[in-house]
Amino acid sequence: MASSSKFSIIFMVIVLSLFIVFAFMLLKDLDGPEISLSHTEDTISAALPITVTASDGSSIKYIEVVARFHDNEIPVLRKEFSDDDKTRRLNFTLSGAGLKNNELFELEISAVDRSFGRFGFGNKSKIVIPLRLDLDKPRITVKPGVIRVRRGGSACAVYAVSKDVKQTGVKLGEHFFPAFRQENGDYLCLFAFPYYMELKDYNPQLVAWDRAGNYTLQNLGVNALPAQFKTDTIVIRQNFLDAKALEFENLVPGQTSDLERFLAVNGRIRRANAARLVELGKNTAPEFLWRNSFLRLPRAAMRANFAERRAYLWEDKKIDEQTHLGLDLASVKQADVPAANFGTVIFAGYLGIYGNMVVIDHGTSLQSLYSHLSEISVETGTPVKKGDIIGKTGSTGMAGGDHLHFGILIAGLEVNPQEWLDDHWIKDNIVERIKEAGGKMPSFEASTERVPPRRPALVKPKTKTKPPARSKGGKKR
């Protein structure tokens, strides 16, 4: 009797344990997969590639997509998975769904996990997204007038787009120059003819993406002009490497020779700095901040011009070749550097070959650059007026003597600053072009006298770098 009772107790314990395990497995995961869609607009193009992502701790069993409209259900996608991946991504389009232009429909996306929930069938999640099919591509109409651009220089396009767009601008190879919508509804785009591109290869194109994903690309007719750039030879000597040893070691740490470190800074760091400028170029106001002419460093001599191709020599052997972008302007040692025009400081700090540098945004992707500074007297976010003192000239970065490297950028790409220092060029190619196209442009007056230097209000000098010993001369290395 005792043995039978003991067996019953053991049996009950086993049954209870199994029940607890079963209940735990059944109840431990009651949540379905998380589902997300790459397209978040309320309109969509049939050809737009869409990515659906489903994630769950118990892995994904299957994903299903259907389109519903007028009580019809059209299968778009169903994919079952045999392995245990916890995150799944699938791409699809609606090109075969048979939907008509401007038709309203619902996109229903379901995903099931491999949990023990629902008695082994897995937990299910579903999202339903109301959409409208839009098959109409944006139509671009360029405003009348001749657009002229010289190799290495800048230009301006004004055009209309037939519908609301998510993004538009000028596409040129790997570069994209964004356009900005104006008060009258037109779009204004500053773009460039890159210094490194030959005339035969220059083919700027206008592009527009609407919110549904429709894409338009068309050639932009321009009068492209050639330009030749100077060449120069820079002799690297040990005293220059000694003077730059600490700066270059901070940029390229590790066991290497002075010359190898110089080559790394002049090449790899230079390319990284160029990429950083492109990122900075995205931080821009959608309207013009500048007014009238641009101000040049006062009483400064030109020491190097834009797009000079430089050969670097070490012990009479060529060791490197790079292109100098910007103007090297030499005045007295640690001369005050004025802001070239009205704008907002978007960078104030140290950047590789540029050393201590300030970048000012003038709106619509136009920016000015001031580098090799010994002192920076503005902060990021500071609004500045033309003539405000933003720092002092110096020899930080890849500089062999006290001078200012002055640059102009469009969407982060350095262009010829000489154009923007020329009142007549600005009037003929920017101001008159915009007016001719029916756009709104602030009044423009050529410079009649030098703007007196002044410091921005409430900004005190913050960054001061004692220049290291340096080689003679005012050239950038």
C-alpha positions as CSV (number, residue, x, y, z in Angstrom):
1,M,0.0,0.0,0.0
2,A,2.8,2.3,0.9
3,S,4.7,1.4,-2.3
4,S,1.6,2.2,-4.4
5,S,1.1,5.5,-2.6
6,K,4.8,6.4,-3.2
7,F,4.5,5.5,-6.9
8,S,1.4,7.8,-7.2
9,I,3.3,10.7,-5.6
10,I,6.2,10.2,-8.0
11,F,3.8,10.0,-10.9
12,M,2.1,13.2,-9.9
13,V,5.4,15.0,-9.5
14,I,6.4,13.9,-13.0
15,V,3.1,14.9,-14.5
16,L,3.2,18.3,-12.7
17,S,6.8,18.8,-13.8
18,L,5.9,18.1,-17.4
19,F,2.9,20.4,-17.1
20,I,5.1,23.2,-15.7
21,V,7.6,22.7,-18.5
22,F,4.9,22.7,-21.1
23,A,3.3,25.8,-19.6
24,F,6.7,27.5,-19.5
25,M,7.4,26.7,-23.1
26,L,3.9,27.8,-24.1
27,L,4.0,31.1,-22.2
28,K,7.6,32.1,-22.2
29,D,7.3,33.8,-25.6
30,L,3.9,35.3,-26.5
31,D,5.2,38.2,-28.6
32,G,5.3,38.0,-32.3
33,P,8.2,39.2,-34.5
34,E,8.9,42.9,-34.9
35,I,8.2,44.0,-38.5
36,S,9.5,47.2,-40.2
37,L,9.4,48.5,-43.8
38,S,12.0,50.6,-45.5
39,H,9.4,52.9,-47.2
40,T,7.6,55.2,-44.8
41,E,5.7,57.5,-47.2
42,D,2.0,57.3,-47.9
43,T,2.5,57.0,-51.6
44,I,4.6,54.4,-53.5
45,S,5.9,53.6,-56.9
46,A,5.4,50.2,-58.4
47,A,9.1,49.9,-59.3
48,L,10.4,51.0,-55.9
49,P,12.5,48.3,-54.2
50,I,11.0,47.8,-50.7
51,T,12.8,46.0,-47.8
52,V,10.7,44.3,-45.1
53,T,12.6,43.3,-41.9
54,A,11.3,40.8,-39.3
55,S,13.1,40.1,-36.1
56,D,12.4,37.7,-33.2
57,G,14.4,35.9,-30.5
58,S,12.9,32.5,-31.5
59,S,13.9,33.0,-35.2
60,I,11.6,33.7,-38.2
61,K,9.5,30.9,-39.7
62,Y,8.0,32.8,-42.7
63,I,7.2,36.3,-44.0
64,E,4.1,37.0,-46.2
65,V,3.1,40.2,-48.0
66,V,-0.3,40.7,-49.7
67,A,-1.9,43.8,-51.3
68,R,-5.6,44.4,-50.6
69,F,-7.9,46.7,-52.6
70,H,-11.6,46.6,-53.6
71,D,-12.1,43.4,-51.6
72,N,-9.3,41.8,-53.7
73,E,-6.3,40.1,-52.2
74,I,-3.1,39.8,-54.3
75,P,-0.2,37.8,-53.1
76,V,3.0,39.8,-53.4
77,L,5.5,37.7,-51.4
78,R,5.7,34.6,-49.2
79,K,9.0,33.1,-48.0
80,E,9.5,30.3,-45.6
81,F,12.8,29.7,-43.8
82,S,14.4,26.5,-42.6
83,D,17.3,27.8,-40.5
84,D,17.3,29.7,-37.2
85,D,18.2,33.3,-38.2
86,K,16.6,35.7,-35.8
87,T,16.5,38.6,-38.3
88,R,15.2,38.3,-41.9
89,R,15.2,40.9,-44.7
90,L,13.4,40.5,-48.0
91,N,13.2,42.8,-50.9
92,F,10.2,43.2,-53.2
93,T,8.4,45.5,-55.5
94,L,4.7,46.0,-56.4
95,S,5.3,45.8,-60.2
96,G,3.4,42.6,-60.6
97,A,0.5,43.5,-58.3
98,G,-1.8,44.8,-61.1
99,L,-2.5,48.1,-59.3
100,K,-3.5,51.2,-61.3
101,N,-2.1,54.7,-61.0
102,N,-3.5,56.7,-58.0
103,E,-5.2,53.6,-56.7
104,L,-5.7,53.3,-52.9
105,F,-4.8,50.0,-51.3
106,E,-3.5,48.3,-48.2
107,L,-0.2,46.5,-47.8
108,E,-0.5,43.7,-45.3
109,I,2.8,42.2,-44.0
110,S,2.8,39.1,-41.7
111,A,5.6,37.3,-40.0
112,V,5.6,34.2,-37.8
113,D,8.3,33.1,-35.4
114,R,9.4,29.6,-34.4
115,S,8.4,29.8,-30.7
116,F,6.3,27.1,-29.0
117,G,3.5,29.7,-28.8
118,R,0.1,28.9,-30.2
119,F,0.8,25.2,-29.4
120,G,3.7,25.0,-31.7
121,F,2.4,27.2,-34.6
122,G,4.5,30.2,-33.5
123,N,3.5,33.7,-32.7
124,K,2.2,35.9,-35.5
125,S,2.6,39.6,-36.1
126,K,0.9,41.7,-38.7
127,I,1.1,45.3,-39.9
128,V,-1.3,47.0,-42.3
129,I,-0.1,50.1,-44.2
130,P,-2.5,52.2,-46.3
131,L,-0.9,53.5,-49.5
132,R,-1.6,55.1,-52.8
133,L,0.1,54.0,-56.0
134,D,1.9,56.9,-57.8
135,L,3.4,56.1,-61.2
136,D,4.0,59.8,-62.3
137,K,7.6,60.7,-62.5
138,P,8.6,64.3,-61.6
139,R,9.0,66.6,-64.7
140,I,11.9,69.1,-64.6
141,T,11.8,72.3,-66.5
142,V,15.0,74.4,-66.6
143,K,14.5,78.1,-66.5
144,P,15.7,80.1,-69.6
145,G,19.2,81.4,-69.8
146,V,22.7,80.3,-70.5
147,I,24.5,78.5,-67.7
148,R,28.3,78.9,-68.0
149,V,30.8,77.0,-65.9
150,R,34.6,76.8,-66.2
151,R,36.6,73.8,-65.2
152,G,37.3,74.0,-61.4
153,G,34.6,76.6,-61.0
154,S,31.0,77.1,-59.9
155,A,27.6,77.6,-61.6
156,C,23.9,78.1,-60.8
157,A,20.8,76.3,-62.1
158,V,17.2,77.4,-61.5
159,Y,14.4,75.0,-62.5
160,A,10.9,74.0,-61.7
161,V,9.6,70.5,-60.8
162,S,6.1,69.3,-61.6
163,K,5.4,67.8,-58.1
164,D,6.5,67.7,-54.5
165,V,9.9,65.9,-54.3
166,K,11.9,64.3,-51.5
167,Q,15.2,65.4,-53.0
168,T,16.5,67.1,-56.2
169,G,19.7,68.6,-57.4
170,V,22.6,68.1,-59.9
171,K,24.3,64.7,-60.1
172,L,27.8,64.4,-61.4
173,G,29.5,61.1,-61.1
174,E,30.0,60.4,-57.4
175,H,29.0,64.0,-56.4
176,F,25.5,65.2,-55.7
177,F,24.8,69.0,-55.4
178,P,21.5,69.5,-53.6
179,A,18.9,72.0,-54.8
180,F,16.9,74.2,-52.5
181,R,13.3,75.3,-53.0
182,Q,12.7,79.0,-53.2
183,E,9.7,81.1,-52.1
184,N,8.2,81.0,-55.6
185,G,8.4,77.2,-55.7
186,D,11.4,76.9,-58.1
187,Y,14.6,75.1,-57.1
188,L,18.0,76.7,-57.0
189,C,21.2,74.6,-57.2
190,L,24.8,75.6,-57.0
191,F,27.0,73.0,-58.6
192,A,30.6,72.7,-59.8
193,F,32.8,71.6,-62.7
194,P,35.4,69.5,-60.7
195,Y,39.0,70.6,-61.2
196,Y,40.1,67.0,-62.0
197,M,37.4,66.3,-64.7
198,E,38.2,66.8,-68.4
199,L,35.8,68.8,-70.6
200,K,34.8,65.7,-72.6
201,D,33.7,63.9,-69.4
202,Y,31.7,66.7,-67.9
203,N,28.0,65.9,-68.1
204,P,25.9,67.3,-65.2
205,Q,22.5,65.8,-64.8
206,L,19.4,67.1,-63.0
207,V,17.8,64.5,-60.8
208,A,14.6,64.4,-58.7
209,W,13.1,61.7,-56.5
210,D,9.5,62.1,-55.4
211,R,8.1,60.7,-52.1
212,A,6.7,57.6,-53.9
213,G,10.1,56.7,-55.2
214,N,9.7,57.8,-58.8
215,Y,13.0,59.0,-60.2
216,T,13.8,61.4,-63.0
217,L,17.2,62.0,-64.6
218,Q,17.9,64.4,-67.4
219,N,20.9,66.2,-68.9
220,L,21.5,69.8,-67.8
221,G,22.6,71.9,-70.8
222,V,25.7,74.0,-69.8
223,N,28.3,76.0,-71.6
224,A,31.3,74.3,-70.1
225,L,34.7,76.0,-70.6
226,P,38.2,74.6,-70.3
227,A,40.9,75.8,-67.8
228,Q,44.5,75.0,-67.3
229,F,46.2,74.8,-63.9
230,K,49.7,75.5,-62.9
231,T,52.3,72.9,-61.7
232,D,54.7,73.3,-58.9
233,T,57.5,71.5,-57.2
234,I,57.9,71.2,-53.4
235,V,61.2,70.1,-51.9
236,I,60.8,68.3,-48.6
237,R,63.7,68.8,-46.2
238,Q,64.5,67.3,-42.9
239,N,64.0,70.6,-41.0
240,F,60.3,70.7,-42.3
241,L,59.8,67.1,-41.0
242,D,61.4,68.0,-37.7
243,A,59.1,71.0,-37.3
244,K,56.0,68.8,-38.1
245,A,57.1,65.7,-36.2
246,L,54.6,66.1,-33.3
247,E,51.6,67.1,-35.4
248,F,52.2,64.3,-37.9
249,E,52.8,61.7,-35.1
250,N,49.5,62.6,-33.6
251,L,47.9,62.1,-37.0
252,V,49.8,58.9,-37.8
253,P,50.8,57.2,-34.6
254,G,53.0,54.2,-34.5
255,Q,56.6,53.1,-35.4
256,T,57.4,54.7,-38.8
257,S,59.9,57.1,-40.2
258,D,59.4,60.9,-40.5
259,L,59.2,60.6,-44.3
260,E,56.7,57.7,-44.2
261,R,54.6,59.6,-41.8
262,F,54.6,62.7,-44.1
263,L,53.5,60.5,-47.0
264,A,50.7,59.1,-45.0
265,V,49.5,62.5,-43.9
266,N,49.8,63.9,-47.4
267,G,47.9,61.0,-48.9
268,R,45.6,59.0,-46.6
269,I,44.9,61.8,-44.2
270,R,44.3,64.3,-47.0
271,R,41.7,61.9,-48.5
272,A,40.0,61.5,-45.2
273,N,39.9,65.2,-44.7
274,A,38.3,65.7,-48.1
275,A,35.6,63.2,-47.1
276,R,35.1,65.1,-43.9
277,L,34.5,68.3,-45.9
278,V,31.8,66.5,-48.0
279,E,30.1,65.6,-44.7
280,L,30.3,69.2,-43.5
281,G,28.8,70.3,-46.8
282,K,25.6,68.7,-45.8
283,N,25.2,71.1,-42.9
284,T,23.9,74.1,-44.8
285,A,21.0,76.6,-44.6
286,P,18.4,76.3,-47.4
287,E,18.6,80.0,-48.2
288,F,21.3,82.5,-49.0
289,L,23.1,83.9,-45.9
290,W,25.8,85.9,-47.8
291,R,25.3,89.4,-49.0
292,N,27.1,91.3,-51.7
293,S,30.8,90.8,-52.4
294,F,33.2,88.4,-50.6
295,L,36.1,89.7,-48.6
296,R,39.7,88.7,-49.3
297,L,42.4,88.6,-46.6
298,P,43.6,92.2,-46.5
299,R,47.1,93.2,-47.6
300,A,47.9,89.6,-48.5
301,A,50.1,88.3,-51.3
302,M,49.2,85.3,-53.4
303,R,51.6,82.4,-52.7
304,A,49.7,79.5,-54.4
305,N,46.7,79.3,-56.6
306,F,43.8,76.9,-56.9
307,A,44.3,73.4,-58.4
308,E,48.1,73.6,-58.7
309,R,49.5,70.1,-59.3
310,R,52.4,69.7,-56.9
311,A,55.3,67.2,-57.2
312,Y,57.0,66.5,-53.9
313,L,60.8,65.8,-54.0
314,W,63.0,64.2,-51.4
315,E,66.7,64.1,-52.1
316,D,66.0,65.0,-55.7
317,K,63.5,62.1,-56.2
318,K,59.8,62.5,-56.7
319,I,58.0,60.8,-53.8
320,D,54.4,62.1,-54.1
321,E,52.0,64.2,-56.1
322,Q,48.9,66.0,-54.9
323,T,46.7,68.9,-55.9
324,H,46.6,72.1,-53.9
325,L,43.0,73.3,-53.5
326,G,42.4,76.8,-52.4
327,L,44.4,80.0,-52.3
328,D,47.5,80.5,-50.2
329,L,47.5,84.1,-49.0
330,A,50.4,85.5,-47.0
331,S,50.3,88.7,-44.9
332,V,52.2,89.5,-41.7
333,K,52.7,86.8,-39.2
334,Q,49.6,85.9,-37.2
335,A,47.4,88.4,-39.2
336,D,43.8,88.8,-38.3
337,V,41.6,86.6,-40.6
338,P,38.2,88.1,-41.4
339,A,35.1,86.1,-42.4
340,A,34.6,86.5,-46.1
341,N,30.9,87.0,-45.8
342,F,27.8,86.6,-43.6
343,G,27.1,83.0,-42.5
344,T,27.3,80.5,-39.7
345,V,30.4,78.7,-38.4
346,I,29.9,74.9,-38.9
347,F,33.4,73.8,-38.0
348,A,36.0,75.3,-35.7
349,G,38.8,73.0,-34.7
350,Y,41.7,70.9,-36.0
351,L,41.5,68.8,-39.2
352,G,44.6,67.0,-40.5
353,I,46.4,68.7,-43.3
354,Y,44.4,71.9,-42.7
355,G,45.5,72.2,-39.1
356,N,43.4,74.7,-37.2
357,M,40.5,75.4,-39.4
358,V,37.2,77.3,-39.6
359,V,34.4,76.5,-42.1
360,I,31.6,79.1,-42.5
361,D,28.3,78.1,-44.2
362,H,26.8,80.8,-46.4
363,G,23.7,78.8,-47.3
364,T,22.5,76.6,-50.3
365,S,25.7,74.4,-49.9
366,L,28.1,77.4,-50.4
367,Q,30.8,77.4,-47.7
368,S,34.2,79.1,-47.1
369,L,37.2,77.5,-45.5
370,Y,40.1,79.1,-43.5
371,S,43.0,76.9,-42.5
372,H,46.5,76.7,-41.0
373,L,45.3,79.1,-38.3
374,S,47.4,79.8,-35.2
375,E,44.3,80.9,-33.3
376,I,40.6,80.3,-33.7
377,S,38.3,82.9,-32.1
378,V,34.9,81.6,-33.0
379,E,32.9,78.5,-32.0
380,T,30.8,76.1,-34.0
381,G,27.3,77.5,-34.3
382,T,28.5,81.2,-34.2
383,P,26.7,83.5,-36.6
384,V,29.3,85.8,-38.3
385,K,29.1,89.0,-40.3
386,K,31.5,89.9,-43.2
387,G,34.7,91.2,-41.7
388,D,34.3,89.5,-38.3
389,I,37.7,88.2,-37.1
390,I,37.5,84.4,-36.9
391,G,41.2,83.7,-36.1
392,K,44.8,84.5,-37.0
393,T,47.0,83.1,-39.7
394,G,49.5,80.4,-38.8
395,S,51.4,77.3,-39.9
396,T,49.4,74.4,-38.4
397,G,48.7,71.3,-40.5
398,M,50.6,70.8,-43.8
399,A,52.0,74.3,-43.9
400,G,55.6,75.3,-44.1
401,G,55.2,79.0,-43.1
402,D,52.6,81.4,-41.7
403,H,49.8,82.0,-44.2
404,L,46.1,81.5,-44.8
405,H,44.7,78.7,-46.9
406,F,41.4,80.1,-48.2
407,G,38.9,77.9,-49.9
408,I,35.4,77.9,-51.3
409,L,33.3,74.7,-51.2
410,I,30.1,73.7,-52.9
411,A,28.5,70.6,-51.3
412,G,31.9,69.9,-49.7
413,L,33.8,70.0,-53.0
414,E,36.5,72.7,-53.2
415,V,36.1,75.1,-56.2
416,N,38.0,78.0,-57.5
417,P,37.8,80.8,-54.8
418,Q,38.9,83.4,-57.3
419,E,35.4,83.4,-58.8
420,W,33.8,84.2,-55.5
421,L,36.3,87.0,-54.8
422,D,35.3,88.6,-58.2
423,D,32.3,90.9,-57.9
424,H,31.7,90.9,-61.7
425,W,31.7,87.1,-61.8
426,I,29.2,86.8,-58.9
427,K,26.9,89.4,-60.6
428,D,27.1,87.8,-64.1
429,N,26.9,84.1,-63.1
430,I,24.9,84.0,-59.9
431,V,22.9,87.2,-59.4
432,E,21.9,87.8,-63.0
433,R,21.4,84.1,-63.7
434,I,18.9,83.9,-60.8
435,K,17.1,87.1,-61.8
436,E,17.0,86.0,-65.4
437,A,15.4,82.7,-64.4
438,G,12.7,84.6,-62.4
439,G,14.1,83.7,-59.0
440,K,14.4,86.0,-56.0
441,M,17.9,87.3,-55.2
442,P,18.9,89.8,-52.5
443,S,20.3,93.1,-53.9
444,F,23.9,92.9,-54.9
445,E,26.4,95.7,-54.7
446,A,30.1,95.5,-55.6
447,S,32.6,96.2,-52.9
448,T,33.6,99.9,-52.7
449,E,35.8,99.8,-49.6
450,R,37.3,97.4,-47.3
451,V,35.0,96.3,-44.4
452,P,36.7,97.1,-41.1
453,P,37.7,94.0,-39.2
454,R,35.7,93.3,-36.0
455,R,35.2,90.3,-33.7
456,P,31.8,88.6,-33.5
457,A,29.8,89.8,-30.5
458,L,30.3,87.8,-27.3
459,V,32.9,85.5,-28.8
460,K,36.3,85.3,-27.1
461,P,39.5,83.7,-28.6
462,K,39.4,80.0,-27.6
463,T,41.9,78.0,-29.5
464,K,45.5,79.1,-29.7
465,T,48.3,76.9,-31.0
466,K,51.9,78.0,-30.7
467,P,53.4,77.5,-34.2
468,P,56.3,75.0,-34.2
469,A,59.6,75.7,-35.7
470,R,59.2,75.8,-39.5
471,S,61.1,76.1,-42.8
472,K,61.3,79.4,-44.5
473,G,58.7,80.7,-46.9
474,G,55.0,81.0,-46.9
475,K,54.0,78.0,-49.1
476,K,51.7,75.2,-48.1
477,R,53.6,71.9,-48.3
